Amino acid sequence: MVPVAIALIGTRLSLARVVFMGWFGPRGLASIVLGLVYLEQEIHLPGEATIRLAVIGTVLLSIFAHGLSATPGIGLYQRRIASLDPAAPDFPVRQQVERGQS
């Protein structure tokens, strides 16, 4: 979450948007990519089995945690975003159009 928050500094996005993007961001995917990069090297280093287990465990926990938190997280995010000031940079565009502001 912290790298996403750092990357979004200066965007003026709401805290709700930053937290949502940080939580549902590329966590499991990043673990898979880094694990594959490591395995592509074909170097048999000490602890290789431990690294594989750590990557697999991270991906499985990510799938589980994000799967369980998706519906409540989206509901909370929707409520927070709906209560934003219409001038906020991450105010939903659909609501702006419905109010006649394009």
C-alpha positions in Angstrom: 0.0 0.0 0.0 2.8 2.4 0.8 4.4 2.4 -2.6 1.0 3.2 -4.2 0.4 6.0 -1.8 3.9 7.4 -2.5 3.3 7.2 -6.3 0.0 9.1 -5.9 1.5 12.0 -3.9 0.5 15.2 -5.6 -2.5 13.8 -7.5 -5.0 15.3 -4.9 -6.9 12.0 -4.9 -9.0 11.3 -1.8 -7.7 9.0 1.0 -10.4 6.5 0.1 -9.2 6.3 -3.5 -5.5 5.9 -2.4 -6.3 3.2 0.1 -8.6 1.4 -2.4 -5.9 1.4 -5.1 -3.2 0.4 -2.6 -5.2 -2.6 -1.3 -6.5 -3.9 -4.6 -3.3 -3.0 -6.5 -0.9 -5.4 -8.1 0.2 -7.3 -5.0 -0.2 -10.9 -6.1 0.9 -10.1 -9.7 4.1 -8.5 -8.5 4.9 -11.6 -6.4 4.3 -13.8 -9.4 6.5 -11.7 -11.7 9.3 -11.4 -9.2 9.1 -15.1 -8.5 9.3 -15.9 -12.2 12.2 -13.5 -12.7 14.0 -15.4 -9.9 13.2 -18.8 -11.3 14.2 -17.8 -14.9 17.8 -17.3 -13.7 18.1 -21.1 -13.3 20.7 -20.6 -10.6 20.4 -23.0 -7.8 20.9 -20.8 -4.7 20.6 -21.9 -1.1 17.0 -21.4 0.1 15.4 -21.8 -3.3 12.6 -24.0 -1.9 11.9 -21.5 0.8 11.7 -18.7 -1.8 9.3 -20.7 -3.9 7.1 -21.4 -0.9 7.1 -17.7 0.1 6.0 -16.7 -3.4 3.3 -19.3 -3.5 2.1 -18.4 0.0 2.0 -14.7 -0.8 0.0 -15.3 -3.9 -2.5 -17.6 -2.2 -2.9 -15.2 0.8 -3.4 -12.3 -1.6 -6.1 -14.2 -3.5 -7.8 -15.1 -0.2 -7.5 -11.7 1.4 -8.6 -9.7 -1.6 -11.4 -12.1 -2.4 -12.9 -11.8 1.1 -12.5 -8.1 1.2 -13.7 -7.2 -2.4 -17.4 -6.8 -1.7 -17.1 -4.9 1.6 -14.2 -2.9 0.2 -16.1 -1.8 -2.9 -19.2 -0.9 -0.8 -17.1 1.3 1.6 -15.2 2.9 -1.3 -18.5 3.6 -3.1 -20.0 5.3 0.0 -16.8 7.4 0.5 -16.5 8.5 -3.1 -20.2 9.4 -3.3 -19.8 11.8 -0.4 -16.9 13.7 -2.1 -17.1 17.4 -3.0 -18.0 17.6 -6.7 -14.8 19.7 -7.2 -12.7 16.8 -6.0 -10.4 15.3 -8.7 -11.7 11.8 -8.1 -15.4 12.7 -8.0 -17.3 10.1 -10.1 -17.7 11.3 -13.7 -21.1 9.6 -14.0 -22.5 11.8 -11.1 -21.1 14.9 -12.8 -22.9 14.0 -16.0 -26.1 13.3 -14.2 -25.9 16.7 -12.6 -25.4 18.4 -15.9 -21.7 19.2 -15.4 -19.5 17.7 -18.1 
